[in-house]
């Protein structure tokens, strides 16, 4: 094992620790939410169903109206891009242990059950747009896609809580 000398920027006599701590930015992710759209799913499935046949056709024998596999994949990419443009983009930030404890204490004081407490923790982590517990509950119970959207947010919160690995 070799010993390395710290750089001048990290010398304890010159390093501004308070400034460094204050400059740390919490990890954030953006989660794209969009409801399950039967029309979108049908279009993607129809295009995907054409790909195997398109891959088998020799380009020299392809008709003018027959799309290549690459063209079909490009159509799927365009559909996904359009869907992404219309998605609600939610910024989720890592919450601290203190914020978790505070949110749990408030939820208990408000008489919330564990499910509603989980929604309160998700709401605490959503920084843009802000969500309330009532809004998340309405979203979750409106249909299966609403359940999936809330689940996406919960996964983002959990992943952020795990934090980034710290190199040793």
Secondary structure, 3 states (H helix, E strand, C coil): CCCCCCCHHHCCCCCCHHHHHHHCCCCEEEEEECCCCHHHHHHHHHHHHHHHHHHHCCHHHCCCCCCCHHHHHHHHHHHHHHHHHCCEEEEEECCCHHHHHHHHHHHHHCCCCHHHHHHHHHHHHEEECCCCHHHHHHHHHHCHHHHHHHHHHHHHHHHHHHCCCCCC
